[in-house]
Amino acid sequence: MILLENQEFQKTLSYIFDLIENGMLQLGDKLPTERAISAKLGVSRNFVREAIRSLEALGLVECRQGSGNYLADNIGNSIAKAVNLLLLIHKINRDEVFSFRRAMDKAVCRYIIENGISPDARSSILSALEHMKNAANKSEETDADKEFHYALIYATGSRLWITLLDAVSEVYHKWIDAVVAASDGEFSDYLISVHEKIVDGLLARNTSACLNAVDEHYDIIGEMHI
């Protein structure tokens, strides 16, 4: 019998998912022991162990030697690994990741304009823009670019968007680093001006201007053939 079709295996997974859904298990929390789950559900410890190992393989559970199993608090890292794997085996390509990031950045901007922005989020975005302007070298410039786009994501307050875009950003920014490293000062100034347009559009709650600036940003990067 295939493991995934085993009722005891599925029962264990359902039990753990129910704990998460009911708020009894939070990110970073320790899972009940295999013995406790086995006794609670009346299932074999072997299937409990395999169910937990399957969650570990997906990056949802972290096994700490001598301590136990914990609900992973960096699921985005696992998603990033999955995206990298899909790229390696040619199930997706860079253009698809690039298009996804463009679309999601535009969705993030729409969301912020429609729902407003908190003072802290506004401060974080402006701070990142200043860091970009004052970057002393290309390394600081790429760090500031990451900071800016992460600030946009976190301004939504949406945990789902944050998790997904954090993961894709880990992949995407490797290419941005290469683009910035190969660029000249004129390119850097142009990129800064586009980020300024994004901020101006957000703060003025001008959706059209903001989305046009996002498109301009990605068009610039696209011209560099990432």
N, C-alpha and C positions, 0 to 999 in steps of 0.2 A: 504494500500500500504506500502511495506517495505521502510523504510526511505532511504536506500542506493539507491533505484531505483527511488526516487523522482527527477525530473528534476531540481527543484529549489535548492535542496540540492547539486546535482552534479555541477550545474552551479556556486554555491558559491565556492566549492572546486576548480574547474577549474580556477576561477578568482584569488584565492589566489596563486595557483601553478604557474599561468602565471606571477604574480607579482614577485615571487621568480626567475622564469626562466629568466625573462627580467632584473633582477638585480635591480628592484625597491624595493625589500624587502630583506634585509640582515639579517643574524643571529643577534638576539638581537633587531631588529627593531620593532617598534610598528605597529600592523596591523591597517588598517582603521577601524573606528567604525562600529558596526553592522548597525547603522542607515545609514551611508555613503554607505556601501556595498549594503544594501537593496535598497537605492535610485538609486545607479549606475546600478544595475542589474535588478531592477524592480521585486524583489522577496520578499517574506514574511520575516520579521525579525525573525520569529520563526525558519525558515529553516536556515537562516544565523547563528543564535545562535547555532543550533544543529550541523551545519557543523563545527563551530569553536570548540565546545565542543568535537566533535569527534577527531579533531586534537590535542586537549589538552590531551585526553585520550591516544593518541599514543605518547605523549611526544614531539610533534612537536610544540606545542603552549603553552605558559605559561600565565595563567590568573593572573594578579596582582590586588588585590582588590582595587578599587578606582582609578586605573591608566589605566587599559585597558588590551588588549591582545598583547602579544609579541611573535615573532618567537623565539623559544627556541634556546639558544646557546650551549646547552649541550645535543645534541641528542644521543650521545654515552651512556649517563646514562640511557636513555630510552631503548636502545638496550640491555644494561646490565641487566636491569630489566626483559626484555622479555626473555633473555637467562636463567636467574634464574627461571622464571616461567615455561619455557619449561622443565627445570631440575626437578622442583618440581612435575610436572604432568607427568613426565616420557616420554615425547615426544622425548627427547634427553638424552644422558647419559654423564658421565664424560669422558669416553674413546673418544667419538666423539669430545668433546670440546678440549681434549688433542691432538688428531690427527690434528684437525683444526689449533691449535696454532703451532704445529710442522711444518705443511705444510706452514703456512703463514710466520713463521720466516725464513724458507728456501727461500720463494719467496721474502721476504724483502731483504735478503742477496744477492740474485741473482740480484735484481734490483739495489742495491747500487753498486755492483761490475760492472755491465754493464753501469750504468749511472754516476758513480763517486760519490764522497762525498765532501760536502763543508767543509771548515776549521772549521766552527762553529759546524757542526754535528760531525766531527772527534773529536773535543775537548770535546764535551758532552759525547761521547762514552768512551773516554779515562778517563775522569773525573769520570764517573760512575764505571769504572773498578777499579780505585784507591780507591774509597770509599768502594768498596767491599773488597779490600785487607786490608784496614785499619779499617774495622768495629770492634767496641769494644764489641759488643754483637749481639745476634741473631736478635734483632729488627732492628739494623742498617744494618745488613747483608741482611735482606729481603727488606729493603728500597732501598739498593744499587742495588739489583737484579732487582727490579721494575724500578729503574732509568735507568739501563743498557738497558733493553728491550724497554722501552719507547724511549730512545735515538736512538735505531735502527729504530723504527717505524718512528719517526719524521725525521730521516735522509733521508727518501724517498721523503719527501715534498708532498706526495699524501694525499689530504684531505680525500679521500674515505678510503684509507687504515688506516689512522690515526683514523678516526671515528670508523670503524669496529673493529680494533684491540684494541683500547682503551676500547671498550665495553667488548670484550671477555677477555681482560687482567684483568678487574675488578673482573671477576668470577674466572679466572684461578689462579690469585695470592693469593686468599684465601687458595687454596690448597698448593701452594708453601710455604706460611707462615707456614702451619702445618708441611710440610716436613722438613723445616729448623729447626723449633722448636724441632723436634724429633731427629735431627741428631747430630753427634759428630763433633769434630774439623777436623778429617780426611776427613769426607764428605765435609765440608766447603772448605778445601784446594783443594780437587778434583774438586769441582764446580768452584772455582776460576780459576783453570788451564784450564778448558774447555772454560770458557769465554775468557781467554787469547787466546786460539786457534781460537775462532771465530773472535776476533779482528785481530789477525795475518793474518788470511785468507782474511779478508776484505781489510786490508791495502795493502796486497801483490796482491790483486785482483786474488786470487787463489780460484776459485769457488769450486772445489772438496774438498779442505782442509776445507773451511768454512762450507760447507754443512755437511761434516763428523763430524765436531765439533758440529754443531747444533743437529745432530742425537745423538751424544754421550751425549750431555746435556739432551735431553729428555729421553734417555735410563736410565740415572742415576736417574732422577726424577721418571720414571716409576717403577724402582726397589724398590722405597720407598712406592709403592702402594698408590698413592694419591687417 
